[in-house]
Amino acid sequence: MLAELLDSLREDDDRPALAGVATRGDLARLVGGYHRALREEGLTPGDTVGLAVRPGARALATLLAAYRMGLRIAVLDPTAGPDVLLARLALAEPRLVLADATAQAVSGWLAPIARRAHLALPDLGAIAPVRTVGHRLPGSAPALRPHQGQIPRPYAGDGDAVIVFTSGTTSRPRAVVHTRRSLSAGMRAVADLVRPEPGRPVLGGTFFVLLPSLAAGAPVALPSRHHLPRQIRSRQPQATYLTPPALRQALAAGTRFTGRVYSGSAPVSAELLSAVRQAGAREAWGVYALTEVFPAAAVESTAKSAWTGDGDLVGDLLPGVTARIDDDGQLLLGGPTAADRYLGEPPFDGVPTGDLARLDNRRVVLGGRLKDMILRRAENIYPGLYEPSLHVPGVELALLVGVPAADGDEQVVAVIQPATGTPESTLRAALDAPLTRMGAARPDRVVFAQIPLSGRSRKPDRAATARLAAGS
């Protein structure tokens, strides 16, 4: 599908690609220009490029150019915190890092101001050379400027396409590796589910929405942070993809939807889908997906609301997706849309989802979580990535737990057990720096308490700690 999209882009095509931002011709020129520029940097098929660029035409064009060259793209999240990001860079070993000027400024001259907003980045050039995508600011690395001239021939083989980081620890990060084949199969599955039609806008901000829509000839509008109701009213999108928190915010603002609405990246309740239908959507879908398998299953509001059994119905497996339940009751997934492996590890023999589930033919019903993960505002937060940094002198134990919030989301709470004789005021001061370096995972609250233990090994009891945090 990505090859089809690249083949369809023409420099003289003035149809919109990113609504109000770039035409398909603009995108074609950027992709060709960045392809030539990356080749001038000495990159060849199989090399890894780190990408830390905000969503938009240039981010999309650099990704497509890298794919066209046969490069492997490591998606870098600047909000993960400097320690986590450095560890991820070290694992991915990019030959070049592409970053916008804002990300570089936060790691440099803007760092003191950014820290007050609880944002901190490492020196992005500590692992590999950096090139600036888009406008430069004082102190930015040299620009990656689109080059003019004949576009080189596209890479036609298979191999790794993209690295997306997930769980793990700071000392041992974990990254999902999708091949060109699995990435294309995932795009095809999204296209079959969303059914984009040429010429009618689709509203969504992820690459898994952008690319299939553009391949079908549909322009894409990136969701507005502050004017979403007006944007939907003016664009009248044929399909909309928003996370559950964004959907709840849109409903609270009185948004009237059009066409089909899809939501995922966090649990999607029957009540939320019903509210979306009542707000004008013709269909409202919950999508069950993982970084390793996108998408895996889907359910429409009518079927979700009619479900009266135990557990969370996430729908029927999409065509080609395979599933089985292991001895622990965990759902394992496979098929052409599944990632190949975790970086540095053997290929998957069934992708572990971390979800307890049961199967009724191809219908999937979830029954809880097996692995530690907190979902806040549709962002996955893995406690193991950040807990080690909270063990400053005077801290005996530290856990990050999720506590249900009133709106169906989760709060992140750091529960700190002080060492005997250590004043709470001393620990608050000592924890200020590591909390700031947690970026988007920074806790909503910090609670000082004795952490409950369980079992013969007397390990910290996360469930009991979460209950303690909820009642504090």
C-alpha positions as CSV (number, residue, x, y, z in Angstrom):
1,M,0.0,0.0,0.0
2,L,2.8,2.4,0.8
3,A,4.4,1.7,-2.6
4,E,1.0,2.4,-4.2
5,L,0.8,5.7,-2.3
6,L,4.3,6.8,-3.4
7,D,3.5,5.8,-7.0
8,S,0.3,7.9,-6.9
9,L,2.0,11.1,-5.8
10,R,2.6,13.6,-8.7
11,E,4.2,17.1,-8.4
12,D,1.5,18.6,-10.6
13,D,-1.4,17.3,-8.4
14,D,-3.1,20.2,-6.7
15,R,-5.6,18.1,-4.8
16,P,-5.4,18.4,-1.0
17,A,-3.3,15.9,1.0
18,L,-3.2,17.4,4.4
19,A,-6.3,19.7,4.5
20,G,-5.4,23.3,4.7
21,V,-1.7,22.5,4.9
22,A,-0.3,20.7,1.8
23,T,-1.4,19.4,-1.6
24,R,-0.5,16.0,-3.0
25,G,1.9,17.9,-5.2
26,D,3.6,19.6,-2.2
27,L,3.9,16.1,-0.6
28,A,5.4,14.6,-3.8
29,R,8.0,17.4,-4.0
30,L,8.9,17.0,-0.3
31,V,9.2,13.2,-0.5
32,G,11.5,13.4,-3.6
33,G,13.5,16.2,-2.1
34,Y,14.1,14.4,1.2
35,H,14.9,11.2,-0.6
36,R,17.7,13.0,-2.5
37,A,18.9,14.8,0.7
38,L,19.0,11.5,2.7
39,R,21.0,9.9,0.0
40,E,23.4,12.8,0.0
41,E,23.9,12.1,3.8
42,G,25.4,8.8,2.7
43,L,22.5,6.6,3.9
44,T,21.8,3.3,2.2
45,P,19.1,0.7,2.5
46,G,19.0,-1.0,5.9
47,D,20.4,2.1,7.8
48,T,18.4,3.4,10.8
49,V,17.2,7.0,11.0
50,G,15.7,8.4,14.2
51,L,12.6,10.6,13.7
52,A,11.6,13.2,16.3
53,V,9.4,15.5,14.2
54,R,5.9,16.8,15.1
55,P,3.1,15.5,13.0
56,G,2.6,17.4,9.8
57,A,3.6,17.4,6.1
58,R,7.3,17.3,6.7
59,A,7.1,14.5,9.2
60,L,5.0,12.5,6.8
61,A,7.3,13.3,3.9
62,T,10.5,12.3,5.7
63,L,8.9,9.0,6.8
64,L,7.8,8.3,3.2
65,A,11.2,9.3,1.8
66,A,13.0,7.0,4.3
67,Y,10.6,4.2,3.4
68,R,11.2,4.8,-0.3
69,M,15.0,4.4,0.3
70,G,14.7,1.2,2.3
71,L,15.7,2.9,5.5
72,R,14.5,1.8,9.0
73,I,12.7,4.6,10.9
74,A,13.0,4.7,14.7
75,V,10.2,6.7,16.0
76,L,11.4,8.8,18.9
77,D,9.0,10.3,21.5
78,P,10.5,13.5,22.9
79,T,8.1,13.4,25.9
80,A,9.5,10.1,27.2
81,G,12.1,11.8,29.4
82,P,15.8,12.2,28.7
83,D,17.1,9.0,30.4
84,V,14.6,6.8,28.6
85,L,15.2,8.6,25.2
86,L,19.0,8.2,25.5
87,A,18.6,4.5,26.2
88,R,16.3,4.1,23.2
89,L,18.7,5.9,21.0
90,A,21.5,3.7,22.2
91,L,19.5,0.6,21.3
92,A,18.3,1.8,17.9
93,E,21.8,3.0,16.9
94,P,20.6,5.4,14.2
95,R,23.1,6.7,11.7
96,L,21.2,10.0,11.7
97,V,18.6,11.7,13.8
98,L,16.0,13.9,12.2
99,A,14.4,16.4,14.6
100,D,12.5,19.6,14.4
101,A,13.8,22.8,15.9
102,T,11.5,22.7,18.9
103,A,12.8,19.3,20.0
104,Q,16.4,20.5,19.7
105,A,15.7,23.8,21.5
106,V,14.2,21.9,24.5
107,S,17.3,19.9,24.8
108,G,19.5,23.0,24.5
109,W,18.9,26.7,25.0
110,L,15.2,26.3,26.0
111,A,15.9,23.7,28.6
112,P,15.6,25.9,31.7
113,I,12.2,27.2,30.5
114,A,11.1,23.7,29.4
115,R,11.9,22.2,32.8
116,R,9.4,24.5,34.4
117,A,6.8,22.9,32.1
118,H,8.1,19.5,33.2
119,L,9.7,18.8,29.9
120,A,13.3,17.7,29.5
121,L,15.3,16.2,26.6
122,P,18.8,14.9,26.3
123,D,21.4,16.1,23.8
124,L,19.9,14.4,20.7
125,G,23.4,14.5,19.1
126,A,24.9,12.3,21.8
127,I,24.4,9.1,19.8
128,A,24.3,10.3,16.2
129,P,24.5,13.4,14.0
130,V,21.3,15.5,13.9
131,R,19.7,17.3,11.0
132,T,16.9,19.8,11.3
133,V,13.6,19.1,9.5
134,G,11.7,22.3,8.8
135,H,12.6,25.8,10.0
136,R,15.7,26.2,12.1
137,L,16.0,28.2,15.4
138,P,19.2,29.5,17.0
139,G,21.4,26.6,17.9
140,S,19.6,24.1,15.6
141,A,21.6,21.5,13.8
142,P,22.2,21.9,10.0
143,A,19.0,21.7,8.0
144,L,18.0,18.6,6.0
145,R,17.0,20.6,2.9
146,P,15.0,18.9,0.1
147,H,17.3,18.6,-2.9
148,Q,16.2,19.3,-6.5
149,G,16.9,16.9,-9.3
150,Q,16.0,13.4,-10.6
151,I,14.4,11.2,-7.9
152,P,16.4,8.0,-7.3
153,R,14.8,4.7,-8.0
154,P,12.8,3.3,-5.0
155,Y,14.0,0.4,-2.9
156,A,12.0,-2.7,-4.0
157,G,13.0,-5.3,-1.3
158,D,11.6,-6.3,2.1
159,G,13.3,-5.8,5.4
160,D,12.7,-3.7,8.5
161,A,10.6,-0.6,8.1
162,V,9.9,1.0,11.4
163,I,10.9,0.7,15.1
164,V,8.4,1.8,17.7
165,F,9.4,1.8,21.4
166,T,7.1,0.4,24.0
167,S,7.8,-1.1,27.5
168,G,11.0,-2.3,29.0
169,T,13.3,-0.5,31.4
170,T,15.8,2.4,31.1
171,S,18.7,-0.1,31.1
172,R,16.9,-2.4,28.7
173,P,14.4,-0.7,26.5
174,R,12.0,-2.6,24.3
175,A,11.1,-1.8,20.7
176,V,8.7,-3.3,18.2
177,V,10.1,-3.9,14.8
178,H,7.7,-3.9,11.8
179,T,8.9,-5.0,8.4
180,R,7.9,-3.4,5.2
181,R,5.5,-6.3,4.6
182,S,3.8,-6.1,8.0
183,L,3.5,-2.3,7.8
184,S,1.9,-2.5,4.4
185,A,-0.5,-5.3,5.6
186,G,-1.5,-3.1,8.6
187,M,-2.2,-0.2,6.3
188,R,-4.4,-2.4,4.1
189,A,-6.3,-3.7,7.1
190,V,-7.0,-0.1,8.2
191,A,-8.2,0.8,4.7
192,D,-10.6,-2.2,4.7
193,L,-11.9,-1.2,8.1
194,V,-12.2,2.6,7.6
195,R,-13.2,2.4,3.9
196,P,-11.9,5.8,2.8
197,E,-13.4,7.2,-0.4
198,P,-11.5,9.6,-2.7
199,G,-12.0,13.3,-2.3
200,R,-13.8,13.2,1.0
201,P,-11.8,14.2,4.1
202,V,-10.7,11.9,6.9
203,L,-10.0,13.3,10.4
204,G,-7.1,11.7,12.2
205,G,-3.5,12.3,13.3
206,T,-1.7,8.9,13.3
207,F,0.3,7.5,10.4
208,F,-2.0,4.4,10.4
209,V,-4.9,6.8,9.5
210,L,-2.9,9.2,7.3
211,L,-1.3,6.7,5.0
212,P,-4.3,4.5,4.0
213,S,-6.5,7.6,3.6
214,L,-4.0,9.3,1.3
215,A,-3.5,6.1,-0.7
216,A,-7.2,6.0,-1.3
217,G,-7.2,9.6,-2.5
218,A,-8.8,11.0,0.6
219,P,-7.4,14.3,2.1
220,V,-6.6,14.1,5.8
221,A,-7.2,16.8,8.4
222,L,-5.1,16.7,11.6
223,P,-7.4,17.1,14.6
224,S,-7.5,20.6,16.0
225,R,-6.5,20.8,19.7
226,H,-8.8,23.8,20.4
227,H,-11.4,24.0,17.7
228,L,-12.4,20.4,17.1
229,P,-16.2,21.0,17.0
230,R,-15.9,23.8,14.5
231,Q,-13.4,21.7,12.5
232,I,-15.7,18.7,12.2
233,R,-18.7,21.0,11.4
234,S,-16.7,22.6,8.5
235,R,-14.9,19.6,7.2
236,Q,-17.8,17.1,7.5
237,P,-15.3,14.1,7.5
238,Q,-16.4,10.8,6.1
239,A,-14.4,9.1,8.9
240,T,-12.9,10.3,12.2
241,Y,-10.3,8.6,14.4
242,L,-9.9,10.0,18.0
243,T,-8.7,8.4,21.2
244,P,-11.2,7.9,24.0
245,P,-10.1,11.0,26.0
246,A,-10.3,13.1,22.9
247,L,-13.7,11.7,22.2
248,R,-14.9,12.5,25.7
249,Q,-13.5,16.1,25.4
250,A,-15.2,16.5,22.0
251,L,-18.6,15.3,23.4
252,A,-18.3,17.6,26.4
253,A,-17.8,20.5,23.9
254,G,-21.0,19.7,22.1
255,T,-19.4,18.2,19.0
256,R,-21.7,16.8,16.3
257,F,-20.1,14.0,14.4
258,T,-20.5,12.9,10.8
259,G,-19.9,9.6,9.0
260,R,-18.1,6.8,10.8
261,V,-16.1,7.4,14.0
262,Y,-13.3,5.1,15.2
263,S,-11.6,5.0,18.6
264,G,-8.8,3.0,20.2
265,S,-5.4,3.2,21.9
266,A,-7.3,2.8,25.2
267,P,-10.4,0.9,26.4
268,V,-13.5,2.1,24.5
269,S,-16.7,1.5,26.5
270,A,-20.1,0.8,25.0
271,E,-21.4,4.0,26.7
272,L,-18.8,6.1,24.9
273,L,-19.6,4.6,21.5
274,S,-23.4,5.1,22.1
275,A,-22.8,8.7,23.0
276,V,-20.9,9.2,19.8
277,R,-23.8,7.7,17.8
278,Q,-26.3,10.0,19.6
279,A,-24.0,12.9,18.7
280,G,-24.6,12.2,15.0
281,A,-22.1,9.5,13.9
282,R,-23.5,7.0,11.4
283,E,-21.3,4.3,12.9
284,A,-19.1,4.2,16.0
285,W,-16.3,1.6,16.2
286,G,-14.0,0.5,19.0
287,V,-10.7,-0.7,17.6
288,Y,-8.5,-3.2,19.5
289,A,-4.9,-2.7,18.5
290,L,-1.4,-2.9,19.8
291,T,1.9,-1.4,18.6
292,E,2.7,-5.0,17.6
293,V,-0.5,-5.6,15.7
294,F,-2.5,-2.7,14.3
295,P,-5.4,-3.3,14.0
296,A,-6.4,-6.7,15.5
297,A,-10.1,-6.6,16.1
298,A,-13.0,-4.1,16.0
299,V,-16.6,-3.8,17.2
300,E,-19.4,-1.4,16.2
301,S,-21.5,0.3,18.8
302,T,-24.6,-1.8,18.2
303,A,-22.9,-5.1,18.9
304,K,-20.9,-3.6,21.9
305,S,-24.1,-2.3,23.5
306,A,-25.9,-5.6,23.0
307,W,-23.2,-7.6,24.8
308,T,-24.4,-8.9,28.1
309,G,-21.6,-11.4,28.9
310,D,-18.7,-11.1,31.3
311,G,-15.6,-9.2,30.2
312,D,-15.0,-6.5,27.6
313,L,-16.1,-7.4,24.1
314,V,-13.5,-5.9,21.6
315,G,-15.0,-7.5,18.6
316,D,-14.1,-10.0,15.8
317,L,-10.6,-10.5,14.7
318,L,-9.9,-8.7,11.4
319,P,-9.2,-10.8,8.3
320,G,-5.8,-12.5,8.4
321,V,-5.3,-12.0,12.2
322,T,-4.8,-15.2,14.1
323,A,-5.2,-15.7,17.8
324,R,-4.7,-18.3,20.5
325,I,-4.7,-18.4,24.3
326,D,-1.6,-19.5,26.2
327,D,-1.4,-21.5,29.4
328,D,-1.7,-18.4,31.5
329,G,-4.9,-17.3,29.7
330,Q,-3.0,-14.6,27.7
331,L,-4.1,-13.7,24.2
332,L,-1.4,-14.2,21.6
333,L,-1.8,-12.7,18.1
334,G,-0.3,-13.3,14.7
335,G,-0.8,-12.9,11.0
336,P,0.5,-10.6,8.2
337,T,-0.2,-7.4,10.2
338,A,1.9,-8.6,13.2
339,A,5.3,-7.2,13.9
340,D,8.3,-9.4,13.3
341,R,10.0,-9.2,16.7
342,Y,11.3,-7.0,19.5
343,L,14.6,-5.3,18.5
344,G,17.5,-7.6,19.4
345,E,15.2,-10.5,20.2
346,P,14.0,-13.6,18.2
347,P,11.0,-13.4,15.9
348,F,7.6,-13.7,17.5
349,D,5.9,-17.1,17.8
350,G,2.6,-15.3,18.7
351,V,2.6,-11.7,19.9
352,P,2.1,-11.5,23.6
353,T,-0.7,-8.9,24.3
354,G,-0.5,-8.8,28.1
355,D,-4.3,-9.3,28.1
356,L,-6.3,-12.1,29.6
357,A,-8.9,-13.2,27.1
358,R,-11.2,-15.8,25.8
359,L,-12.1,-16.7,22.2
360,D,-15.5,-17.6,20.7
361,N,-14.5,-18.6,17.2
362,R,-13.0,-15.3,16.1
363,R,-14.8,-13.1,18.7
364,V,-12.4,-11.7,21.4
365,V,-13.5,-10.9,24.9
366,L,-10.9,-9.4,27.3
367,G,-10.8,-10.3,31.0
368,G,-8.1,-8.1,32.4
369,R,-4.4,-7.2,32.2
370,L,-1.3,-9.4,32.9
371,K,1.5,-6.8,32.5
372,D,2.0,-3.6,34.4
373,M,0.9,-0.7,32.3
374,I,-1.0,2.5,33.0
375,L,-3.2,4.2,30.4
376,R,-3.5,8.0,30.8
377,R,-5.0,10.1,28.1
378,A,-4.6,7.1,25.7
379,E,-0.8,7.1,26.4
380,N,0.8,3.8,27.5
381,I,3.0,4.4,30.6
382,Y,5.1,1.5,31.7
383,P,6.1,1.8,35.4
384,G,9.3,-0.2,34.8
385,L,10.7,2.5,32.6
386,Y,10.6,5.1,35.4
387,E,10.6,3.5,38.8
388,P,14.3,3.0,39.0
389,S,14.9,6.8,38.8
390,L,12.7,7.4,41.8
391,H,15.0,5.4,44.1
392,V,17.0,8.4,45.3
393,P,18.8,8.4,48.6
394,G,16.2,8.2,51.4
395,V,13.7,6.2,49.3
396,E,13.2,2.6,50.4
397,L,10.6,1.6,47.8
398,A,8.9,3.5,44.9
399,L,6.0,2.4,42.7
400,L,4.0,4.0,39.9
401,V,0.4,2.9,39.9
402,G,-2.8,3.7,38.0
403,V,-5.8,5.0,39.8
404,P,-9.2,5.2,38.0
405,A,-10.3,8.8,37.4
406,A,-13.9,10.0,37.3
407,D,-13.9,10.3,33.5
408,G,-12.9,6.7,32.8
409,D,-9.3,7.6,32.4
410,E,-6.4,6.8,34.9
411,Q,-4.3,9.0,37.1
412,V,-0.6,8.2,37.6
413,V,0.4,8.1,41.2
414,A,3.9,7.7,42.6
415,V,3.8,5.9,45.9
416,I,7.0,6.5,47.8
417,Q,8.1,4.6,50.9
418,P,10.7,6.7,52.8
419,A,13.6,5.1,54.6
420,T,13.3,5.3,58.4
421,G,14.2,8.8,59.7
422,T,14.1,10.5,56.3
423,P,11.8,13.6,56.3
424,E,9.2,13.9,53.7
425,S,10.3,17.4,52.9
426,T,13.8,16.2,52.1
427,L,12.5,13.5,49.7
428,R,10.2,16.0,47.9
429,A,13.2,18.2,47.1
430,A,15.3,15.1,46.1
431,L,12.6,13.8,43.8
432,D,12.0,17.1,42.0
433,A,14.7,16.4,39.3
434,P,13.8,12.8,38.5
435,L,10.1,13.6,38.4
436,T,10.8,16.4,35.9
437,R,12.9,14.0,33.8
438,M,9.9,11.7,33.4
439,G,8.4,13.9,30.7
440,A,4.8,12.9,29.8
441,A,4.9,10.1,32.4
442,R,5.2,12.6,35.3
443,P,2.7,11.5,38.0
444,D,-0.4,13.4,38.8
445,R,0.2,12.9,42.5
446,V,3.0,11.8,44.9
447,V,1.9,9.8,48.0
448,F,4.3,9.0,50.8
449,A,3.3,5.7,52.5
450,Q,4.3,2.2,53.5
451,I,4.0,0.1,50.4
452,P,2.0,-3.2,50.9
453,L,3.9,-6.5,50.3
454,S,2.6,-9.9,49.4
455,G,3.6,-13.5,48.8
456,R,6.4,-15.6,50.2
457,S,9.0,-13.4,48.5
458,R,7.4,-10.2,50.1
459,K,7.3,-8.4,46.8
460,P,5.5,-5.0,46.5
461,D,1.8,-5.6,45.9
462,R,0.8,-3.3,43.0
463,A,-2.9,-3.9,43.3
464,A,-2.9,-3.1,47.0
465,T,-0.7,-0.1,46.4
466,A,-3.2,1.2,43.8
467,R,-6.0,0.8,46.3
468,L,-4.0,2.7,48.9
469,A,-3.3,5.5,46.4
470,A,-6.9,5.7,45.4
471,G,-7.9,6.2,49.0
472,S,-5.3,8.8,49.9
